[in-house]
Amino acid sequence: MAGGQGVLDVPEADLEDLRARLRGTRWARPWPADAWAAGADGAELRRLVAYWASAYDWRTQEAAINALPSACADIDGTTVHYLRFDAEREGAPPILLANGWPSSFLELVGLAERLSAPSRHGRDAQDAFTVVVPSLPGYGLSGQRPSLRGKPHTHDLWHALMHDELGFDRYGAHGSDIGAGDVSRLAQAHPEALTGLHLLDAADPSAFDPAGLSEEERAYLAAEEAWTTAERGYSHQQETRPLTLAQGLSDSPSGLLAWMLEKYRAWSDCDGDVSARFSDDFLLTQASLYWFTNTISTSFRPYYERHHGLVGPVERVEVPTALALFPADIGGRQPRSWVERVYNVTRCTLMPRGGHFAAHEEPGLLADDIAAFFRAPA
């Protein structure tokens, strides 16, 4: 599957097996429900499955992935795939970008290009970074960590990659979703190495006095609770019985696509039309990457590990931290005062548009905010 530099080379037999499975999909019996109200819309799913089985050109997408600046490192028994985008100017600071679920390193390519070569996107070359985009362990082209318990945790791998493998004494970090948790633990464990931390969402405090909450914080917790009731069923399954779910999604590409498609629609700033933010080829390439590497199962591990206390909580981060809050991201917008209970917040930006997949939805807005944060004096 992966060559010497993390390069994809899917056998033709695997590609034909995928198409045969898609052509032979056994469709769930429909309900008399409104579109999307009870899950993935059957008509939209059928349309995408038909395209995936016929006109979708995996080889073109594979070639584009192989053209990216990939490399692999063996770190403490884990093969870590990463992209490295060298800055367009000498002496530019390094930054690590970490994605979440159900995504991959591909979501971050547009952001990485804007950060590494800002002059190609109408911005000052002095804002350039050398950008490293690692694949999360068990996601796509990185192997899963060898042990369920104990080190190395993902944030240990990230520090070893940046400091030991690539030789950066100090570097910045950006993360969203699962990636936000990983880089938060990275900043907590190695504050001396982090020049700054840029997040799209932050860890909640492990304890707080309800009597001391502001009205804004109460509103946030109410919005978070409402979202949990309506939307967090996926997370509970992935935290508690992930391998049961994983078997079905690893055997059925239409099931895998349905599980991911619903999230791309519900969590993005698309006003109910997923195609407004994501092309068919983007969605199917993300699904294909999970399918051909057979990593949907291992992508669930962070949920299980967090739920069962196998990775430590984020208690306090003293590294200067920026928060960029996109209006259509999952849950409610975290008040700055809430985040300051855990982080040393020095910047907070309320974005005008965008959702959970902001690096793909609004890479320009996100690149500008990252550059402004790291440009500011410490």
Stockholm file with secondary structure:
# STOCKHOLM 1.0

chainA/1-378         MAGGQGVLDVPEADLEDLRARLRGTRWARPWPADAWAAGADGAELRRLVAYWASAYDWRTQEAAINALPSACADIDGTTVHYLRFDAEREGAPPILLANGWPSSFLELVGLAERLSAPSRHGRDAQDAFTVVVPSLPGYGLSGQRPSLRGKPHTHDLWHALMHDELGFDRYGAHGSDIGAGDVSRLAQAHPEALTGLHLLDAADPSAFDPAGLSEEERAYLAAEEAWTTAERGYSHQQETRPLTLAQGLSDSPSGLLAWMLEKYRAWSDCDGDVSARFSDDFLLTQASLYWFTNTISTSFRPYYERHHGLVGPVERVEVPTALALFPADIGGRQPRSWVERVYNVTRCTLMPRGGHFAAHEEPGLLADDIAAFFRAPA
#=GR chainA/1-378 SS CBCTTSCBCCCHHHHHHHHHHHHTCCCCCCCSCCTTTTSSCHHHHHHHHHHHHTTCCHHHHHHHHHTSCEEEEEETTEEEEEEEECCSSTTCCEEEEECCTTCCGGGGHHHHHHHHCGGGGTSCGGGCCEEEEECCTTSTTSCCCSCSSSSCCHHHHHHIIIIIISCCSSEEEEECTHHHHHHHHHHHHCTTTEEEEEESSCCCCSCCCGGGCCHHHHHHHHHHHHHHHHHTHHHHHHHHSHHHHHHHHHHCHHHHHHHHHHHHHHTSSSTTCGGGTCCHHHHHHHHHHHHHHTCHHHHTHHHHHHHTTCSCCCCCEEEEEEEEECTBSSSCCCCHHHHTTTEEEEEEEECSSCBTTHHHHCHHHHHHHHHHHHHSCC
#=GC SS_cons         CBCTTSCBCCCHHHHHHHHHHHHTCCCCCCCSCCTTTTSSCHHHHHHHHHHHHTTCCHHHHHHHHHTSCEEEEEETTEEEEEEEECCSSTTCCEEEEECCTTCCGGGGHHHHHHHHCGGGGTSCGGGCCEEEEECCTTSTTSCCCSCSSSSCCHHHHHHIIIIIISCCSSEEEEECTHHHHHHHHHHHHCTTTEEEEEESSCCCCSCCCGGGCCHHHHHHHHHHHHHHHHHTHHHHHHHHSHHHHHHHHHHCHHHHHHHHHHHHHHTSSSTTCGGGTCCHHHHHHHHHHHHHHTCHHHHTHHHHHHHTTCSCCCCCEEEEEEEEECTBSSSCCCCHHHHTTTEEEEEEEECSSCBTTHHHHCHHHHHHHHHHHHHSCC
//
